[in-house]
Amino acid sequence: MTDVPIAAPEMGEREIERVREVMASGRIADGPEVRAFEDEFAAFCETDYAVATSNGTTALHAALEAVGVGEGDKVVTTPFSFVASANAIRLAGAEPVFADIDPDTFNLDPTAVEEAIRREYDVAAVVPVHLYGLPAEMDRLLDVADEYDLAVVEDAAQAHGAAFDGRTVGSFGDAACFSMYPTKNMTTGEGGMITTDREDVAERAASFVNHGRPPSGGYEHVRVGHNFRMTSMAAAIGRVQLDRLPDFNEARRSNAAALTDALADADVVTPTEPDDRRHVYHQYTIRTDDRDGLADHLADEGVGTGVYYPTPIHEQPAYDGVSHTAPVAERTAEQALSLPVHPNVSEDDLRTITAAIQEYER
C-alpha cells in the first residue's frame, strides 16, 4: 500500500451538498449552473468570457476551431506534454509542429518556436503548455506570435491560478484551456473550460460545443459542432472547487517550498520558479539520471511517484509520420520524476519523501 500517494483529489461536504441541490432541482444537464460557473471562472482569470466543456481535450479542440485553425494549417506546440495537447490539433484538422523545450522550466523554448515557424509553411497558431503548473515564457511567445501573425491558444490544463508577471494564465492568448480532471488543482470530476477576451471566439466555441447552435439555442444549427457540454452537476462541484482553489494552491506551494529546501543538498534537480512567474505545482517534478531506480526505491518506502511523460509526443506511435527531433525534451523524458505535492501531503509525509530520497543516495 502507498502511504503517500502521488495524487489525492480533495472533495468535501460542500461539493456533495451542491450536487444534491442541483439533482433536486431537476436541471442536471447544461443550464444556469454551468452559466454561473463560466461567469465565475472568467472573473477568476480576469477574462471577458468563459465556455465550459466536457473535459480539457474538448476545450482545446473547441478553442482551436474557434480561433480558425483547420485543414491545411500547422500549429507549433511542445512535444513534452500529455498527448492531448497535440491530439486536439489533429482533431481540428491541423498538424502539430513540435518545438523543443527549455530544460529548466520544461516549457516551450521561444527560440525553438521561432525556428520551427521559419522552417515550416502554413503555421497558423502556437499552443504553449503551462506544464506542471509553471507558466510558459508568455512575453517572448506573444512577441513571436505577433511577428508572424499567429493565433495563441494557451494549454493551461495544469495551471489554474498560475501567473506570469502578475497576470493570471488563461488571459494571454486568443483563447486558453483548462482541465478539471480529478488530479488537477481543482476538479469537476471531468470537465474543461475555455477562457477568452474575444467575443467572436467565445461565441464560436459555445456554438461548437453545443451541436453548432447559436447562442439563442433551439434547433437552428449554424455550423457543424459536437456535444462537448458540461453537466450542471459538474459545474456545481466546480463552483465550490474554484472557491477553494486559492487555498489548494497555497498548500501546494508550501509543500513545494518544503521539498525544495529539504532536497537542497540531494543529487536531484528541483523545480525552478523564475522571478516573473507564480508556479502552482500541479506536479513537483525533479530531474535525476537514476529516475527509475529512485522511483522503485520510493515505491518500496511507500511513496507514490509519477513519470509525466515517459515518451515525448513526437516519439509516440500515433505520431510516427512526424519527423521532428527535440533532444532536450527527449532527455528530460528520461529524467523527470514527480513527487507528491498535493494539499493532502502532511509534514510527516514530506519528511518521509525527503528521507527516502536522501537514504537512497547514501
FIDRENMI-286443 format. One record per residue: residue in three letters; x, y, z of N, C-alpha, C in turn. Coordinates in steps of 0.05 Angstrom, whole numbers, padded with zeros to 5 digits, always signed. Layout:
# residues N
ALAXYZXYZXYZ ...
This chain:
# residues 362
MET+00017-00024+00000+00000+00000+00000+00018+00025+00000 THR+00010+00045-00016+00024+00070-00017+00015+00088+00005 ASP+00034+00096+00023+00027+00113+00045+00024+00142+00037 VAL+00040+00150+00017+00039+00178+00007+00033+00177-00022 PRO+00008+00179-00030+00000+00177-00058+00009+00201-00075 ILE+00013+00197-00101+00021+00219-00118-00002+00239-00122 ALA-00027+00230-00119-00050+00248-00122-00071+00240-00102 ALA-00087+00260-00093-00109+00254-00074-00130+00276-00078 PRO-00149+00272-00096-00170+00292-00101-00184+00300-00075 GLU-00188+00326-00071-00200+00336-00046-00229+00344-00051 MET-00247+00327-00041-00276+00332-00043-00287+00332-00015 GLY-00306+00350-00010-00317+00352+00017-00348+00354+00017 GLU-00359+00360+00040-00388+00362+00043-00400+00385+00026 ARG-00385+00406+00023-00396+00428+00007-00401+00419-00022 GLU-00383+00405-00034-00387+00395-00061-00410+00376-00062 ILE-00412+00358-00042-00433+00338-00041-00460+00352-00039 GLU-00462+00372-00022-00487+00386-00018-00496+00401-00043 ARG-00477+00413-00056-00484+00428-00080-00494+00409-00102 VAL-00482+00385-00104-00492+00366-00124-00520+00357-00117 ARG-00525+00353-00091-00552+00345-00082-00572+00367-00091 GLU-00565+00392-00087-00583+00414-00093-00589+00414-00123 VAL-00569+00410-00139-00573+00410-00168-00590+00386-00176 MET-00585+00363-00165-00601+00339-00172-00630+00344-00164 ALA-00635+00356-00141-00662+00361-00132-00676+00381-00150 SER-00661+00399-00163-00673+00420-00180-00684+00408-00206 GLY-00674+00385-00214-00682+00374-00240-00667+00385-00263 ARG-00650+00405-00260-00634+00417-00282-00606+00405-00280 ILE-00603+00381-00290-00578+00367-00286-00560+00367-00310 ALA-00570+00375-00334-00553+00379-00357-00544+00408-00359 ASP-00535+00415-00382-00525+00443-00386-00548+00463-00379 GLY-00541+00484-00364-00562+00502-00356-00550+00525-00339 PRO-00567+00537-00321-00559+00560-00306-00534+00555-00288 GLU-00532+00531-00277-00508+00525-00260-00482+00527-00276 VAL-00483+00518-00301-00460+00519-00318-00454+00548-00325 ARG-00475+00564-00331-00470+00592-00338-00458+00607-00314 ALA-00467+00601-00290-00456+00614-00266-00426+00606-00263 PHE-00420+00581-00267-00392+00572-00265-00374+00586-00286 GLU-00385+00588-00310-00370+00603-00331-00364+00631-00323 ASP-00384+00645-00313-00380+00673-00304-00359+00675-00282 GLU-00361+00657-00263-00342+00658-00240-00314+00651-00249 PHE-00311+00632-00267-00284+00625-00277-00272+00647-00293 ALA-00288+00660-00310-00278+00683-00325-00269+00705-00307 ALA-00284+00710-00286-00276+00731-00267-00249+00723-00253 PHE-00246+00698-00246-00222+00688-00234-00198+00692-00252 CYS-00201+00687-00278-00179+00690-00297-00177+00719-00308 GLU-00195+00736-00300-00196+00764-00309-00198+00765-00339 THR-00216+00748-00350-00223+00749-00378-00252+00757-00381 ASP-00260+00764-00406-00287+00773-00410-00307+00749-00413 TYR-00297+00726-00422-00314+00704-00427-00302+00677-00418 ALA-00319+00658-00412-00310+00630-00408-00332+00612-00418 VAL-00323+00590-00430-00341+00570-00441-00334+00543-00429 ALA-00353+00531-00415-00349+00505-00402-00351+00482-00423 THR-00335+00461-00419-00336+00438-00436-00334+00412-00420 SER-00336+00390-00434-00337+00364-00420-00310+00355-00409 ASN-00288+00364-00420-00261+00358-00409-00241+00376-00422 GLY-00216+00373-00413-00195+00391-00423-00189+00387-00453 THR-00191+00362-00462-00185+00357-00491-00206+00370-00508 THR-00232+00368-00501-00252+00381-00517-00250+00411-00516 ALA-00240+00421-00493-00236+00450-00491-00215+00459-00512 LEU-00192+00444-00513-00172+00450-00533-00182+00448-00561 HIS-00196+00427-00567-00207+00423-00594-00225+00446-00602 ALA-00244+00452-00584-00263+00474-00590-00250+00501-00592 ALA-00230+00506-00576-00216+00532-00577-00201+00535-00603 LEU-00188+00514-00612-00173+00515-00638-00193+00520-00661 GLU-00215+00506-00661-00236+00511-00681-00245+00540-00680 ALA-00249+00550-00655-00260+00577-00652-00241+00599-00661 VAL-00215+00594-00660-00196+00615-00669-00190+00612-00699 GLY-00202+00592-00712-00199+00589-00741-00179+00569-00750 VAL-00168+00553-00733-00149+00532-00741-00164+00510-00755 GLY-00153+00500-00777-00167+00479-00791-00150+00465-00811 GLU-00162+00452-00831-00149+00435-00850-00127+00451-00865 GLY-00104+00439-00866-00081+00451-00880-00064+00469-00863 ASP-00073+00475-00839-00057+00491-00821-00037+00474-00805 LYS-00016+00488-00795+00003+00476-00776+00003+00492-00751 VAL+00007+00478-00729+00007+00491-00702+00031+00482-00687 VAL+00047+00502-00677+00071+00496-00662+00064+00491-00633 THR+00074+00469-00622+00069+00463-00594+00093+00447-00583 THR+00091+00439-00558+00112+00424-00545+00109+00394-00548 PRO+00131+00379-00551+00129+00350-00551+00129+00338-00522 PHE+00133+00355-00502+00135+00346-00475+00110+00355-00460 SER+00089+00339-00463+00063+00345-00451+00046+00320-00453 PHE+00022+00321-00441+00004+00299-00446-00005+00300-00475 VAL-00010+00277-00487-00015+00275-00515-00038+00292-00525 ALA-00057+00298-00507-00080+00314-00515-00072+00341-00527 SER-00049+00352-00519-00041+00378-00529-00037+00377-00560 ALA-00028+00354-00569-00024+00350-00598-00049+00338-00611 ASN-00062+00320-00597-00086+00307-00608-00107+00327-00616 ALA-00111+00348-00599-00131+00368-00605-00125+00383-00631 ILE-00100+00386-00636-00092+00400-00661-00100+00383-00685 ARG-00095+00357-00683-00103+00339-00705-00134+00336-00707 LEU-00147+00336-00685-00176+00334-00685-00189+00359-00699 ALA-00175+00381-00697-00184+00406-00710-00177+00406-00740 GLY-00163+00385-00750-00156+00383-00778-00129+00393-00785 ALA-00114+00403-00765-00087+00414-00770-00065+00393-00763 GLU-00040+00401-00766-00018+00384-00760+00000+00397-00739 PRO+00008+00383-00719+00026+00394-00699+00055+00396-00709 VAL+00068+00417-00702+00097+00421-00707+00110+00424-00680 PHE+00129+00406-00674+00140+00405-00647+00166+00422-00645 ALA+00166+00440-00625+00190+00455-00619+00200+00446-00592 ASP+00226+00448-00588+00238+00437-00564+00233+00455-00540 ILE+00241+00445-00516+00234+00458-00491+00258+00470-00477 ASP+00253+00487-00458+00274+00497-00440+00279+00476-00419 PRO+00304+00468-00414+00309+00446-00395+00303+00453-00367 ASP+00303+00478-00360+00298+00486-00332+00268+00489-00326 THR+00252+00499-00345+00223+00503-00339+00206+00481-00350 PHE+00216+00464-00368+00201+00443-00382+00182+00454-00403 ASN+00181+00481-00406+00162+00493-00425+00175+00500-00451 LEU+00158+00507-00471+00168+00514-00498+00190+00535-00496 ASP+00211+00530-00512+00233+00549-00515+00225+00568-00538 PRO+00221+00594-00532+00213+00613-00553+00231+00614-00577 THR+00257+00610-00573+00276+00610-00595+00270+00586-00613 ALA+00265+00563-00601+00258+00539-00617+00232+00542-00631 VAL+00213+00557-00619+00187+00562-00632+00191+00578-00657 GLU+00207+00599-00655+00212+00616-00679+00226+00601-00700 GLU+00245+00584-00693+00259+00567-00713+00240+00549-00727 ALA+00221+00537-00712+00201+00519-00724+00183+00534-00743 ILE+00175+00558-00736+00158+00575-00754+00173+00581-00780 ARG+00198+00587-00778+00214+00595-00802+00218+00571-00821 ARG+00220+00547-00810+00225+00524-00827+00200+00512-00839 GLU+00176+00519-00828+00151+00507-00837+00135+00527-00853 TYR+00116+00516-00869+00097+00533-00883+00070+00529-00869 ASP+00053+00550-00872+00025+00548-00864+00021+00545-00834 VAL+00040+00556-00818+00036+00556-00789+00014+00577-00782 ALA-00006+00569-00768-00029+00586-00762-00030+00594-00732 ALA-00018+00578-00715-00022+00583-00686+00001+00570-00670 VAL+00003+00579-00645+00021+00567-00625+00005+00559-00601 VAL+00011+00535-00591-00002+00525-00567+00019+00521-00545 PRO+00025+00541-00529+00043+00537-00506+00029+00522-00484 VAL+00043+00505-00471+00032+00489-00448+00045+00499-00423 HIS+00029+00507-00403+00040+00515-00377+00044+00489-00360 LEU+00066+00475-00366+00069+00448-00356+00074+00448-00326 TYR+00061+00428-00313+00064+00423-00284+00055+00446-00267 GLY+00042+00467-00279+00033+00490-00263+00051+00514-00265 LEU+00072+00513-00282+00090+00536-00286+00084+00549-00312 PRO+00078+00575-00312+00072+00588-00338+00095+00588-00357 ALA+00088+00585-00383+00108+00587-00404+00118+00616-00406 GLU+00138+00621-00422+00150+00648-00424+00133+00665-00443 MET+00110+00674-00432+00089+00685-00449+00097+00711-00463 ASP+00114+00728-00451+00121+00753-00464+00135+00748-00490 ARG+00155+00730-00490+00170+00724-00514+00153+00709-00534 LEU+00137+00690-00525+00120+00675-00543+00099+00693-00557 LEU+00088+00712-00542+00069+00730-00554+00083+00748-00575 ASP+00107+00756-00569+00122+00772-00589+00127+00757-00614 VAL+00134+00731-00612+00138+00715-00636+00112+00712-00651 ALA+00090+00706-00637+00064+00703-00650+00055+00729-00664 ASP+00060+00751-00651+00053+00777-00664+00069+00782-00689 GLU+00095+00775-00688+00112+00780-00711+00103+00764-00735 TYR+00093+00739-00731+00085+00722-00753+00055+00720-00756 ASP+00040+00737-00742+00011+00739-00744-00002+00711-00738 LEU+00005+00700-00715-00006+00674-00708-00025+00676-00684 ALA-00045+00659-00684-00062+00656-00660-00047+00642-00638 VAL-00055+00648-00613-00043+00635-00590-00066+00623-00573 VAL-00063+00597-00569-00082+00583-00551-00066+00571-00528 GLU-00070+00581-00504-00056+00571-00481-00068+00544-00472 ASP-00051+00524-00468-00059+00500-00455-00052+00503-00426 ALA-00072+00511-00410-00069+00516-00382-00081+00494-00365 ALA-00082+00469-00377-00095+00447-00364-00085+00441-00336 GLN-00060+00448-00331-00047+00442-00305-00041+00467-00289 ALA-00052+00490-00296-00042+00515-00285-00063+00534-00274 HIS-00084+00523-00263-00105+00540-00252-00094+00559-00230 GLY-00095+00584-00235-00085+00604-00215-00056+00611-00217 ALA-00041+00599-00236-00013+00607-00240-00013+00635-00253 ALA+00010+00648-00251+00012+00675-00262+00039+00681-00274 PHE+00039+00697-00295+00063+00707-00308+00063+00737-00305 ASP+00084+00748-00293+00087+00777-00289+00062+00789-00277 GLY+00051+00775-00257+00028+00784-00242+00001+00780-00256 ARG+00001+00768-00279-00024+00765-00295-00031+00735-00296 THR-00056+00729-00290-00065+00701-00288-00064+00688-00316 VAL-00053+00663-00317-00054+00648-00342-00083+00643-00350 GLY-00087+00641-00375-00114+00639-00386-00123+00666-00397 SER-00107+00687-00393-00115+00714-00402-00096+00725-00423 PHE-00077+00708-00433-00056+00719-00451-00064+00715-00480 GLY-00073+00691-00488-00077+00684-00516-00103+00693-00527 ASP-00108+00685-00552-00134+00689-00564-00155+00671-00550 ALA-00145+00650-00538-00161+00632-00521-00143+00616-00504 ALA-00154+00605-00483-00138+00587-00465-00157+00565-00455 CYS-00144+00543-00447-00160+00519-00440-00150+00507-00414 PHE-00170+00499-00398-00164+00486-00372-00177+00459-00371 SER-00165+00441-00355-00176+00414-00350-00186+00413-00321 MET-00208+00399-00316-00218+00395-00289-00217+00365-00282 TYR-00197+00351-00292-00194+00323-00286-00189+00320-00255 PRO-00195+00297-00243-00193+00294-00214-00166+00301-00202 THR-00144+00297-00216-00118+00302-00204-00109+00331-00207 LYS-00124+00347-00222-00116+00375-00226-00119+00392-00201 ASN-00109+00417-00201-00110+00434-00177-00138+00439-00168 MET-00158+00437-00186-00186+00437-00179-00200+00418-00198 THR-00223+00408-00190-00236+00387-00207-00266+00391-00208 THR-00277+00380-00230-00306+00377-00231-00313+00347-00235 GLY-00293+00330-00230-00296+00301-00237-00283+00297-00264 GLU-00296+00306-00285-00286+00310-00312-00297+00337-00321 GLY-00282+00352-00336-00292+00378-00345-00270+00395-00357 GLY-00277+00416-00371-00258+00434-00382-00269+00462-00384 MET-00252+00481-00390-00261+00509-00392-00243+00524-00412 ILE-00256+00540-00429-00242+00558-00448-00246+00586-00437 THR-00224+00602-00437-00226+00630-00429-00216+00647-00453 THR-00228+00670-00456-00220+00688-00478-00231+00716-00473 ASP-00218+00736-00484-00228+00763-00485-00242+00770-00511 ARG-00242+00751-00529-00254+00756-00556-00282+00746-00557 GLU-00301+00763-00562-00329+00756-00563-00334+00736-00586 ASP-00321+00740-00609-00325+00721-00631-00315+00693-00625 VAL-00293+00691-00611-00282+00665-00603-00301+00651-00583 ALA-00310+00666-00564-00329+00655-00544-00354+00645-00557 GLU-00365+00661-00576-00390+00653-00589-00386+00627-00606 ARG-00364+00626-00621-00359+00603-00637-00353+00578-00620 ALA-00338+00582-00598-00333+00559-00580-00359+00549-00568 ALA-00375+00567-00557-00400+00559-00545-00419+00545-00565 SER-00418+00554-00590-00434+00541-00611-00423+00513-00617 PHE-00396+00511-00620-00384+00486-00628-00389+00464-00607 VAL-00388+00471-00581-00392+00451-00560-00421+00443-00557 ASN-00439+00457-00571-00468+00452-00568-00481+00447-00595 HIS-00469+00428-00610-00480+00420-00636-00482+00442-00657 GLY-00466+00463-00654-00466+00484-00674-00490+00503-00672 ARG-00503+00503-00649-00525+00521-00645-00515+00550-00641 PRO-00532+00570-00647-00525+00597-00640-00531+00602-00611 PRO-00524+00625-00599-00529+00630-00571-00559+00628-00563 SER-00576+00633-00583-00605+00631-00577-00615+00603-00573 GLY-00598+00583-00581-00606+00555-00578-00626+00546-00599 GLY-00644+00528-00591-00664+00518-00609-00652+00498-00628 TYR-00665+00494-00651-00657+00474-00670-00647+00485-00696 GLU-00636+00510-00695-00621+00521-00717-00592+00514-00712 HIS-00578+00504-00732-00550+00496-00728-00534+00511-00749 VAL-00518+00531-00740-00504+00549-00758-00477+00538-00766 ARG-00467+00517-00753-00442+00505-00761-00443+00476-00751 VAL-00424+00460-00761-00422+00432-00751-00408+00433-00724 GLY-00420+00420-00704-00408+00420-00678-00410+00393-00664 HIS-00402+00392-00639-00403+00368-00623-00420+00372-00598 ASN-00425+00351-00584-00436+00354-00557-00413+00351-00538 PHE-00401+00374-00531-00379+00376-00513-00388+00391-00487 ARG-00414+00390-00481-00424+00407-00459-00416+00395-00432 MET-00414+00413-00412-00411+00406-00384-00438+00402-00372 THR-00440+00383-00353-00465+00379-00338-00467+00399-00315 SER-00492+00404-00306-00496+00421-00284-00484+00410-00258 MET-00484+00384-00255-00472+00372-00232-00442+00376-00230 ALA-00429+00374-00254-00400+00380-00254-00396+00410-00248 ALA-00412+00427-00259-00409+00456-00253-00413+00462-00224 ALA-00432+00448-00211-00436+00453-00182-00412+00446-00166 ILE-00399+00424-00173-00374+00417-00160-00352+00438-00165 GLY-00351+00446-00191-00331+00465-00199-00333+00492-00185 ARG-00357+00501-00180-00361+00527-00166-00350+00526-00138 VAL-00354+00504-00124-00343+00501-00097-00312+00499-00099 GLN-00303+00482-00118-00274+00478-00120-00260+00504-00128 LEU-00272+00521-00144-00260+00546-00152-00257+00564-00127 ASP-00276+00563-00110-00275+00579-00085-00252+00569-00067 ARG-00247+00543-00068-00226+00531-00051-00199+00532-00064 LEU-00198+00538-00090-00173+00537-00106-00150+00553-00094 PRO-00154+00578-00085-00131+00592-00073-00118+00578-00050 ASP-00134+00566-00033-00123+00550-00010-00109+00525-00020 PHE-00121+00512-00040-00107+00488-00051-00080+00496-00062 ASN-00079+00518-00077-00053+00526-00089-00033+00535-00068 GLU-00042+00548-00047-00023+00556-00026-00011+00531-00013 ALA-00028+00511-00008-00018+00486+00004+00003+00473-00014 ARG-00002+00472-00040+00017+00461-00059+00043+00476-00059 ARG+00041+00503-00059+00065+00519-00059+00081+00516-00033 SER+00067+00513-00011+00081+00509+00015+00095+00482+00015 ASN+00081+00461+00005+00094+00435+00004+00118+00435-00015 ALA+00115+00449-00037+00137+00450-00056+00161+00464-00044 ALA+00156+00486-00029+00178+00501-00017+00193+00483+00004 ALA+00177+00467+00019+00189+00449+00038+00206+00428+00025 LEU+00196+00417+00003+00212+00396-00012+00238+00408-00023 THR+00235+00432-00035+00259+00445-00047+00280+00450-00025 ASP+00271+00460-00002+00290+00465+00019+00304+00440+00029 ALA+00288+00419+00033+00298+00394+00044+00316+00379+00024 LEU+00312+00384-00002+00327+00369-00022+00350+00386-00033 ALA+00357+00408-00020+00377+00427-00030+00404+00413-00034 ASP+00411+00394-00017+00437+00381-00019+00435+00353-00032 ALA+00411+00346-00041+00408+00320-00054+00417+00320-00083 ASP+00423+00297-00093+00433+00295-00121+00410+00294-00141 VAL+00392+00313-00139+00370+00316-00157+00367+00346-00164 VAL+00355+00351-00187+00350+00379-00195+00320+00385-00188 THR+00316+00404-00170+00289+00411-00162+00277+00431-00181 PRO+00251+00434-00180+00237+00453-00199+00246+00482-00195 THR+00246+00496-00217+00252+00525-00217+00227+00542-00217 GLU+00228+00565-00206+00206+00585-00207+00218+00612-00213 PRO+00220+00620-00238+00231+00646-00245+00217+00669-00231 ASP+00231+00691-00227+00220+00713-00211+00194+00724-00223 ASP+00191+00722-00249+00167+00734-00262+00143+00715-00263 ARG+00145+00692-00249+00124+00672-00251+00115+00662-00224 ARG+00090+00654-00223+00078+00641-00199+00071+00613-00206 HIS+00085+00594-00195+00082+00565-00200+00060+00555-00181 VAL+00041+00539-00191+00021+00528-00174+00024+00497-00170 TYR+00046+00486-00179+00054+00459-00173+00032+00438-00175 HIS+00021+00437-00199+00004+00413-00205+00021+00388-00201 GLN+00046+00390-00209+00065+00369-00203+00091+00382-00192 TYR+00104+00368-00174+00131+00376-00165+00150+00356-00178 THR+00163+00365-00199+00179+00347-00216+00208+00353-00214 ILE+00223+00333-00205+00252+00334-00203+00264+00321-00228 ARG+00290+00325-00231+00305+00311-00252+00328+00295-00239 THR+00331+00271-00248+00353+00254-00238+00361+00234-00260 ASP+00387+00229-00262+00396+00209-00281+00389+00180-00274 ASP+00381+00176-00249+00373+00149-00239+00343+00149-00233 ARG+00328+00159-00252+00299+00163-00247+00285+00136-00239 ASP+00289+00115-00255+00274+00090-00249+00283+00077-00223 GLY+00309+00078-00217+00319+00067-00192+00308+00082-00168 LEU+00307+00109-00170+00296+00125-00148+00266+00120-00145 ALA+00252+00118-00167+00223+00113-00166+00217+00086-00153 ASP+00233+00066-00159+00229+00039-00147+00234+00040-00117 HIS+00256+00054-00109+00262+00057-00081+00240+00072-00066 LEU+00230+00093-00077+00208+00108-00064+00183+00091-00062 ALA+00178+00075-00082+00155+00057-00080+00158+00037-00057 ASP+00182+00027-00054+00188+00009-00031+00183+00022-00004 GLU+00188+00048-00004+00184+00064+00021+00156+00075+00024 GLY+00138+00067+00006+00110+00076+00009+00104+00103-00003 VAL+00122+00113-00020+00118+00140-00032+00111+00136-00061 GLY+00088+00146-00069+00079+00146-00096+00094+00167-00113 THR+00100+00160-00138+00112+00179-00156+00098+00177-00183 GLY+00104+00195-00200+00093+00195-00227+00114+00202-00248 VAL+00113+00190-00271+00131+00197-00293+00113+00211-00314 TYR+00115+00237-00315+00099+00253-00334+00119+00270-00351 TYR+00127+00260-00373+00116+00239-00390+00139+00222-00400 PRO+00137+00195-00400+00159+00178-00407+00168+00178-00436 THR+00148+00185-00454+00154+00186-00482+00145+00212-00494 PRO+00162+00228-00505+00153+00253-00518+00133+00247-00540 ILE+00115+00266-00545+00093+00261-00564+00104+00254-00591 HIS+00125+00267-00601+00134+00261-00628+00146+00233-00631 GLU+00150+00219-00608+00160+00192-00609+00138+00171-00604 GLN+00114+00181-00600+00091+00163-00596+00083+00149-00623 PRO+00074+00124-00622+00066+00110-00646+00046+00126-00663 ALA+00028+00140-00651+00007+00155-00666+00019+00178-00682 TYR+00045+00185-00675+00058+00207-00689+00082+00198-00705 ASP+00082+00173-00714+00104+00162-00729+00112+00179-00753 GLY+00092+00191-00766+00098+00206-00790+00108+00234-00786 VAL+00111+00242-00761+00120+00269-00754+00150+00268-00751 SER+00165+00280-00769+00194+00277-00769+00207+00302-00755 HIS+00206+00302-00729+00218+00323-00714+00236+00310-00692 THR+00257+00324-00685+00273+00316-00662+00271+00339-00641 ALA+00273+00331-00617+00272+00350-00595+00291+00339-00573 PRO+00317+00343-00575+00336+00330-00557+00332+00337-00528 VAL+00324+00362-00522+00321+00369-00494+00296+00355-00483 ALA+00275+00354-00498+00251+00340-00489+00256+00310-00486 GLU+00271+00299-00505+00277+00270-00503+00294+00264-00479 ARG+00313+00281-00472+00329+00276-00449+00313+00280-00423 THR+00297+00300-00423+00280+00306-00399+00261+00283-00394 ALA+00250+00271-00415+00232+00248-00411+00245+00225-00397 GLU+00271+00223-00399+00286+00201-00385+00293+00208-00356 GLN+00290+00234-00349+00299+00243-00323+00277+00251-00304 ALA+00254+00259-00314+00233+00272-00298+00219+00252-00280 LEU+00216+00260-00255+00201+00244-00235+00186+00263-00217 SER+00160+00259-00216+00143+00276-00200+00138+00264-00172 LEU+00140+00281-00152+00136+00273-00124+00109+00284-00113 PRO+00098+00272-00093+00073+00282-00082+00076+00311-00071 VAL+00056+00328-00079+00057+00356-00071+00029+00367-00065 HIS+00009+00350-00069-00019+00358-00067-00026+00367-00039 PRO-00049+00380-00035-00056+00392-00009-00058+00372+00014 ASN-00062+00347+00008-00064+00327+00030-00038+00316+00039 VAL-00016+00325+00027+00011+00317+00037+00016+00331+00063 SER+00022+00316+00084+00027+00327+00111+00057+00332+00115 GLU+00063+00345+00138+00091+00349+00145+00106+00322+00149 ASP+00092+00303+00160+00104+00276+00163+00109+00264+00136 ASP+00090+00267+00117+00094+00257+00090+00118+00270+00077 LEU+00121+00296+00081+00145+00309+00069+00171+00298+00080 ARG+00171+00293+00106+00195+00281+00118+00200+00253+00107 THR+00179+00238+00103+00181+00211+00092+00193+00212+00064 ILE+00183+00230+00047+00192+00233+00020+00222+00240+00019 THR+00229+00261+00034+00257+00271+00032+00276+00251+00045 ALA+00268+00239+00067+00286+00219+00080+00291+00196+00061 ALA+00270+00187+00046+00274+00164+00028+00293+00171+00005 ILE+00291+00196-00005+00310+00205-00026+00338+00206-00015 GLN+00341+00218+00008+00368+00220+00020+00380+00193+00026 GLU+00363+00174+00036+00373+00148+00042+00382+00133+00017 TYR+00367+00136-00004+00374+00123-00030+00401+00132-00040 GLU+00406+00158-00037+00431+00169-00047+00455+00160-00030 ARG+00451+00153-00005+00473+00144+00012+00480+00115+00004 
